[in-house]
Amino acid sequence: MTLAEVFTGVGIRGEVPSAVAGLSVAGLDYDSRRVGPGYLFFAFAGQRADGRQFVNDAMARGALGIVSELARPAGFDGTWIEVEHGRRAMSIAARNFYAQAAGAAQIAGITGTNGKTTTSYIADSILRAAGWPTALVGTIEYRVAGRVRPAVNTTPESLDLYRMLDELAVSGGHHATMEVSSHALALGRVYGVPFHTAVFTNLTRDHLDFHGTMENYFAAKQLLFAGDGAPPPAKVVLNADDEYARRIETAAGSEVFWYGIEAEEPPSPGRFLRAVNILQGFSGLLFAVTFEAHYVELASPLAGSINVYNILAACAVGLAFGLDWKTIAHGVAECRTVPGRFERVQEGQPFLVVVDYAHTDDALRNVIETARVLKPRRVITLFGCGGDRDRAKRPLMGAAASASDFVILTSDNPRSEDPLAIMNDAMVGLGKHDTPYVVEPDRARAIRRAIEEAREGDIVILAGKGHETYQVLKDRTIHFDDREVASEVLRSFGYARGKS
């Protein structure tokens, strides 16, 4: 593919230099270390570094030229293509470069504050139940046709996404399910990506350190449904019980699927999935879905009413791709666990220990409510608040945690902030309630304290980090996995896996 063809539809300031327009492009990259002969290097203005400082390295590795929204640096005499928006330019260029895979891709994009990861796992399980090779892209990991790699961002750069779609196509697959974060939408990481289906789970307070206001946060989510740089999604899936979902503006040609528990009919025209006759227990969920003339009974090993919503959203994705209810029900049943989402740590102890990613007040309330439905003797909740993030949500999280019977307040990725200062913010919310609590800045000792407190029939919730395997401190990042620490503590107390 020629350089001119790669830049079809890209917003350029000026024109592609005629001397290079007809040259063949061997690849694209935004990391100079991966550049090879015949590549185009995209130089972004990043949070930590200016991409222009790597352009000489890229050229030394054989790059055809540099693509950037930034001005050519003094003394640089190679090919410099200045674009209107760096990430948008890379996305369109990548879509052109991987045109065959991009054109065949059937992508379901899932956005919202809570539930993206679980919904994507269930949806992927449903698509695999149809016998399709799939890609799963999200917070925990990236999977392509069964091959797993670590997730760098919840939503990867567009170029990385198209590479995965190309890899999937080589394996005979075209269906992908991906989490679409508000950051990715606002920064243009998914600009021009052709989504077949767009899902909105809910919107609650989060990421205001980045977006500033809830309206800005919502506006970023809305981009997924408008078709930002691409046609609007053919199918749209919306939560009928969420006030922000009811505000989503859908394109005239998009078919809308609503889902809910409380709503008895869709807020506006569209097809409607409703959960009824919900039964919850330690073994998971049993409920039925009413959908037009269908009454479908579903069973899932996942716990909690919040997962009823996630399952409904995933079922709607299956319907959007034309699957039958037998396949959908099988996919729901086969999704047995989602890492770090009400994930059990079992070493034979007579109480339940679960690890959950809940790091907003709404998510914390949901996980505590999920525990309450299981009718424990007591709910013991450990939580912390991340540093260098929205301070205003810290007292809200403290208030949410107070719905437990006992609380341990600790650290959760303090980053550059003083952990004690972060905990003081959270204590404002805790202090407004009578729930007993203790403060322990050292997360490992806090987990030990929570488990020491537990007795037969209790549920211990280790909230905030979920699947994460690290702790971000002021001067370094260390290995830390709540699940590993909890298992070690339980074994140190003499519990043995498999004993009850």
C-alpha positions in Angstrom: 0.0 0.0 0.0 1.4 3.4 -0.9 1.8 6.2 1.5 -0.9 8.2 -0.4 -3.4 5.3 0.0 -2.6 5.0 3.7 -3.5 8.7 4.1 -6.8 8.5 2.3 -9.3 10.4 4.6 -6.7 11.6 7.0 -6.9 15.3 8.0 -3.5 16.7 6.8 -2.2 20.2 7.1 -1.1 20.7 3.6 -0.4 17.7 1.3 1.5 14.4 1.4 4.9 15.3 -0.2 4.9 14.1 -3.8 8.4 12.6 -3.4 7.1 10.0 -0.9 3.4 9.7 -1.9 4.0 6.7 -4.1 6.3 4.8 -1.8 5.2 1.6 -0.2 4.5 1.6 3.5 5.7 -1.5 5.3 4.1 -0.7 8.7 3.0 1.9 11.2 4.0 2.5 14.7 4.0 5.1 17.6 6.9 3.4 19.4 10.2 4.2 17.7 11.7 0.9 19.1 9.4 -1.1 16.9 10.0 0.9 13.7 11.5 -0.9 10.8 12.4 0.1 7.2 9.5 1.6 5.3 7.5 2.4 8.4 5.6 5.6 9.3 6.3 6.8 12.8 3.5 8.7 14.7 4.8 11.2 17.2 2.3 12.2 19.8 2.4 14.8 22.6 2.2 12.5 25.5 1.7 13.1 29.2 5.2 12.0 30.1 7.1 12.6 26.8 7.0 14.5 23.6 7.1 12.0 20.7 9.3 14.3 18.7 12.3 13.4 20.9 12.2 9.9 19.3 12.0 10.9 15.7 15.7 10.6 15.0 15.7 7.1 16.4 12.7 6.2 14.1 14.5 7.6 11.1 17.7 5.8 12.0 15.7 2.6 12.0 14.5 3.2 8.4 11.3 5.1 8.8 9.8 6.7 5.6 8.7 9.7 7.6 7.1 11.2 10.7 3.4 11.9 11.2 2.5 14.4 13.9 0.2 17.2 14.9 3.2 18.9 16.3 5.5 21.2 14.4 8.7 19.9 12.8 11.6 20.2 15.3 14.4 22.5 14.4 17.2 20.7 12.4 15.0 17.8 11.3 15.3 17.3 7.6 13.4 14.1 7.0 9.8 13.7 5.7 7.4 15.4 8.2 3.7 15.1 7.6 1.7 17.4 9.8 -1.9 16.3 10.6 -4.8 18.0 12.3 -5.1 15.4 15.1 -2.4 12.8 15.8 -4.5 9.9 17.2 -7.3 10.4 14.7 -4.8 10.4 11.9 -3.2 7.2 13.2 -6.6 5.5 13.5 -7.7 6.3 10.0 -4.3 5.4 8.6 -4.4 2.0 10.5 -7.9 1.4 9.3 -6.7 1.9 5.7 -3.5 -0.2 6.2 -5.5 -3.1 7.7 -8.5 -2.5 5.4 -9.4 -6.1 4.8 -9.6 -7.0 8.6 -11.3 -3.7 9.5 -13.9 -4.1 6.8 -14.8 -7.6 7.9 -14.7 -6.9 11.7 -17.9 -7.2 13.8 -17.0 -5.2 16.9 -19.1 -4.8 20.0 -18.0 -1.8 22.0 -19.0 -1.6 25.7 -18.9 1.6 27.6 -20.1 2.9 31.0 -18.7 3.3 34.5 -19.3 -0.1 36.0 -19.9 -3.5 34.4 -17.8 -3.1 31.2 -15.4 -5.9 32.0 -18.0 -8.5 33.2 -20.3 -7.7 30.3 -17.5 -8.1 27.8 -16.5 -11.5 29.3 -20.1 -12.8 29.1 -20.6 -11.4 25.6 -17.4 -13.0 24.5 -18.5 -16.3 26.0 -21.8 -16.1 24.1 -19.9 -15.4 20.8 -17.6 -18.3 21.4 -20.6 -20.5 22.1 -21.6 -19.8 18.5 -18.3 -21.4 17.5 -16.7 -18.2 16.4 -13.0 -17.3 16.9 -13.1 -14.1 18.9 -11.1 -11.2 20.3 -11.7 -9.8 23.8 -10.1 -6.4 24.5 -10.3 -4.8 27.9 -9.0 -4.0 31.4 -7.8 -7.4 32.4 -6.2 -8.8 29.3 -6.3 -8.9 25.5 -7.4 -12.3 23.9 -7.1 -13.0 20.2 -8.4 -16.4 19.0 -7.5 -17.9 22.4 -4.1 -16.3 22.7 -3.7 -14.1 25.7 -1.5 -11.0 26.3 -1.4 -8.4 29.0 -3.6 -5.3 28.7 -1.7 -2.0 28.5 -4.8 0.1 28.6 -8.5 -0.7 29.0 -8.9 0.4 25.4 -5.7 0.1 23.3 -4.4 2.5 20.8 -6.2 2.2 17.4 -3.2 0.7 15.7 -2.9 -2.0 18.3 -6.6 -2.8 17.9 -6.4 -3.1 14.1 -3.3 -5.4 14.5 -5.4 -7.6 16.7 -8.3 -7.6 14.3 -5.9 -8.6 11.5 -4.5 -11.4 13.7 -8.1 -12.5 14.4 -8.9 -12.5 10.7 -5.9 -14.8 10.0 -7.4 -17.2 12.5 -10.7 -17.1 10.6 -12.5 -14.8 13.1 -14.2 -11.4 12.8 -16.1 -10.9 16.1 -14.5 -8.7 18.8 -15.8 -7.5 22.1 -14.0 -4.5 23.6 -14.3 -2.2 26.6 -14.4 1.4 25.4 -13.2 3.8 28.1 -14.2 7.5 28.3 -10.4 8.3 28.1 -10.1 6.4 24.8 -13.2 8.2 23.4 -12.0 11.7 24.5 -8.5 11.2 23.2 -9.5 9.7 19.9 -8.1 6.2 20.4 -11.2 4.7 18.7 -11.9 7.5 16.3 -13.0 6.0 13.0 -13.4 2.4 14.4 -16.5 0.8 12.8 -18.5 -0.5 15.7 -21.3 -3.0 14.8 -22.8 -2.8 18.3 -22.5 -0.1 21.0 -23.4 -0.9 24.7 -24.0 1.6 27.5 -24.1 0.0 31.0 -24.5 3.0 33.4 -22.8 6.2 34.4 -21.8 7.1 38.0 -19.1 9.4 39.4 -15.6 8.5 38.2 -12.7 10.0 36.2 -13.6 13.6 37.0 -9.9 14.3 37.5 -9.8 13.8 33.7 -13.2 15.0 32.5 -13.8 17.8 35.0 -17.6 17.4 35.1 -20.2 14.6 34.8 -21.5 16.3 31.6 -18.1 16.1 30.0 -17.8 12.5 31.1 -21.2 11.7 29.6 -20.3 13.6 26.4 -17.3 11.4 25.9 -19.5 8.3 26.3 -22.0 9.7 23.8 -19.3 9.7 21.1 -19.5 5.9 20.8 -23.1 6.1 19.7 -22.7 8.9 17.2 -20.2 7.2 15.0 -17.1 9.3 15.7 -15.2 9.3 12.4 -17.2 6.2 11.3 -20.8 5.3 10.5 -23.0 5.0 13.7 -23.3 1.5 15.1 -25.9 -0.7 13.5 -27.1 -1.9 16.9 -27.3 0.0 20.2 -27.8 -1.6 23.7 -29.0 0.6 26.5 -29.8 0.1 30.2 -33.4 1.1 30.7 -32.9 1.6 34.5 -30.0 4.1 34.1 -30.9 7.8 33.8 -27.8 8.6 31.7 -28.6 5.7 29.3 -32.0 7.2 28.7 -30.2 10.4 27.6 -28.1 8.7 24.9 -28.9 10.1 21.5 -28.9 7.3 18.9 -28.6 7.6 15.2 -31.7 7.3 13.0 -30.5 4.0 11.5 -29.4 2.3 14.7 -31.6 -0.5 16.0 -32.0 -0.1 19.8 -32.1 -2.9 22.4 -33.2 -1.8 25.9 -32.6 -4.0 28.9 -33.6 -3.7 32.6 -35.1 -5.1 35.7 -37.1 -2.2 37.2 -38.5 -0.7 34.0 -41.6 -2.5 32.7 -41.3 -1.1 29.2 -38.5 0.6 27.2 -38.1 4.4 27.7 -38.3 4.9 24.0 -38.9 2.7 20.9 -36.8 -0.4 20.7 -36.6 -4.1 21.5 -36.7 -4.8 25.2 -35.1 -7.5 27.4 -36.4 -7.7 31.0 -35.2 -9.9 33.8 -37.9 -11.5 36.0 -38.2 -14.1 38.7 -34.6 -13.5 39.9 -33.1 -16.0 42.4 -29.7 -15.4 44.0 -27.5 -17.6 46.1 -24.0 -18.8 46.7 -24.1 -20.9 43.5 -25.0 -18.0 41.3 -28.1 -16.6 39.6 -31.3 -18.1 38.2 -33.7 -15.8 36.3 -35.8 -15.5 33.2 -35.7 -13.0 30.4 -38.8 -11.8 28.7 -38.1 -10.6 25.1 -41.0 -10.1 22.7 -42.6 -13.5 22.5 -39.8 -15.3 24.3 -39.6 -16.3 27.9 -36.0 -17.7 28.4 -34.6 -19.2 31.6 -31.0 -18.5 32.3 -28.5 -19.8 34.9 -25.2 -18.2 35.7 -22.5 -19.0 38.2 -21.9 -15.3 38.7 -23.4 -13.7 41.8 -25.3 -10.6 42.5 -28.1 -8.5 41.0 -25.6 -6.3 39.3 -24.6 -9.3 37.2 -28.2 -9.6 36.1 -27.7 -6.3 34.3 -24.4 -7.4 32.8 -25.9 -10.7 31.6 -28.9 -8.8 30.0 -26.5 -6.5 28.2 -24.4 -9.4 26.9 -27.6 -11.3 25.8 -28.6 -8.2 23.8 -25.1 -8.3 22.1 -25.8 -11.9 21.2 -29.2 -10.9 19.7 -27.6 -8.0 17.9 -25.3 -10.5 16.1 -28.2 -12.7 15.2 -27.7 -15.6 17.7 -30.5 -17.8 19.0 -31.4 -18.0 22.7 -30.1 -21.6 23.0 -26.6 -20.4 22.1 -26.9 -17.3 24.3 -28.0 -19.3 27.3 -25.1 -21.7 26.8 -22.6 -18.8 26.6 -24.0 -17.2 29.8 -23.7 -20.5 31.7 -20.1 -21.1 30.5 -18.8 -17.7 31.8 -17.9 -19.1 35.2 -15.8 -16.3 36.6 -14.4 -12.9 35.8 -11.0 -12.1 37.3 -11.2 -9.7 40.2 -15.0 -9.4 40.0 -16.5 -10.9 43.2 -13.8 -13.5 42.8 -13.6 -16.0 45.6 -10.4 -16.8 47.5 -11.0 -20.3 48.9 -8.5 -22.0 51.2 -11.1 -24.1 53.2 -12.0 -21.3 55.6 -15.6 -21.2 57.0 -16.3 -17.7 55.7 -16.3 -16.2 52.2 -13.4 -14.0 51.0 -14.0 -12.2 47.7 -11.8 -9.8 45.8 -13.6 -7.1 43.7 -12.5 -4.2 41.5 -15.0 -1.8 43.0 -13.3 1.5 43.1 -16.2 3.9 43.0 -18.9 4.6 45.6 -21.6 3.1 43.3 -19.5 -0.1 42.6 -18.8 -0.4 46.4 -22.5 -0.2 47.2 -23.2 -2.8 44.6 -20.7 -5.3 45.8 -21.9 -4.9 49.4 -25.5 -5.4 48.3 -24.4 -8.5 46.4 -22.9 -9.8 49.6 -26.0 -9.0 51.7 -28.2 -11.0 49.4 -26.2 -14.1 50.4 -27.3 -13.5 54.0 -24.0 -13.6 55.8 -23.6 -13.2 59.5 -21.6 -10.0 58.8 -20.1 -8.1 55.9 -16.5 -7.0 56.5 -15.2 -4.5 53.8 -11.7 -3.5 53.1 -11.2 -0.5 50.7 -9.0 2.4 49.8 -9.0 5.3 47.4 -6.5 5.8 44.6 -4.0 8.7 44.7 -3.8 11.4 42.1 -7.5 10.9 41.2 -10.8 12.6 41.9 -10.6 13.6 45.6 -14.3 14.4 45.8 -15.3 10.7 45.5 -13.3 9.6 48.5 -15.9 10.6 51.2 -18.6 9.1 49.0 -16.7 5.8 49.0 -16.4 6.0 52.8 -20.1 6.5 53.1 -20.8 3.6 50.8 -18.4 1.3 52.7 -20.3 2.1 55.9 -23.2 -0.1 54.7 -20.9 -3.0 55.9 -20.8 -4.3 59.5 -17.1 -3.6 59.9 -14.7 -1.6 57.7 -10.9 -1.6 57.2 -9.7 1.6 55.5 -6.3 1.1 53.7 -4.2 2.2 50.7 -5.1 1.6 47.1 -2.4 2.8 44.6 -1.5 6.0 46.5 0.8 7.1 43.7 2.4 10.5 44.5 0.0 11.3 47.4 0.5 10.7 51.1 -1.6 7.6 51.9 -2.7 9.1 55.3 -4.0 12.2 53.5 -6.0 10.0 51.1 -7.5 8.0 54.0 -8.4 11.2 55.9 -10.5 12.2 52.9 -12.4 8.9 53.0 -12.9 9.1 56.8 -15.1 12.1 56.3 -17.7 9.8 54.8 -17.1 7.0 57.2 -17.3 9.3 60.2 -20.9 10.3 59.3 -22.1 6.7 60.1 -21.9 4.5 63.2 -20.1 1.6 61.4 -17.0 0.5 63.3 -13.8 0.8 61.4 -10.1 0.7 61.7 -7.3 2.4 59.7 -4.3 0.5 58.4 -2.2 2.1 55.7 -0.3 -1.1 54.9 -2.5 -3.0 52.6 -1.0 -6.4 53.4 -1.5 -5.9 57.1 -5.0 -4.6 56.4 -5.9 -7.8 54.6 -4.6 -9.8 57.5 -6.7 -7.6 59.9 -9.9 -8.2 57.8 -9.4 -11.9 57.8 -8.6 -12.0 61.5 -11.9 -10.3 62.1 -13.9 -12.8 60.1 -15.9 -15.6 61.8 -17.9 -18.5 60.4 -20.7 -17.2 58.1 -19.1 -13.8 57.4 -18.2 -12.4 54.0 -14.9 -10.4 53.7 -14.8 -8.1 50.7 -11.3 -6.9 49.5 -12.3 -4.0 47.3 -10.6 -1.7 44.9 -7.8 -3.6 43.1 -9.5 -6.7 41.8 -7.4 -8.3 39.1 -4.5 -5.9 39.5 -1.2 -7.4 40.4 0.7 -4.3 41.5 0.6 -1.4 43.9 1.6 2.0 42.6 3.6 3.9 45.3 5.2 7.4 45.1 8.6 6.2 44.0 8.0 2.8 42.6 5.5 0.1 41.5 5.6 -3.2 43.4 4.0 -6.6 42.9 0.8 -6.9 44.9 -2.1 -9.1 44.3 -5.0 -9.1 46.8 -5.8 -12.7 45.9 -2.3 -13.9 46.6 -2.0 -12.0 49.9 -5.4 -13.3 51.1 -4.5 -16.9 50.2 -1.2 -16.6 52.1 -2.9 -15.1 55.2 -5.6 -17.8 55.2 -3.0 -20.6 54.9 -0.9 -18.9 57.7 -4.0 -19.2 59.9 -4.1 -23.0 59.3 -6.8 -23.3 56.7 -6.2 -26.0 54.1 -7.6 -25.8 50.6 -10.5 -28.3 50.1 -11.4 -28.6 53.7 -14.7 -27.0 54.9 
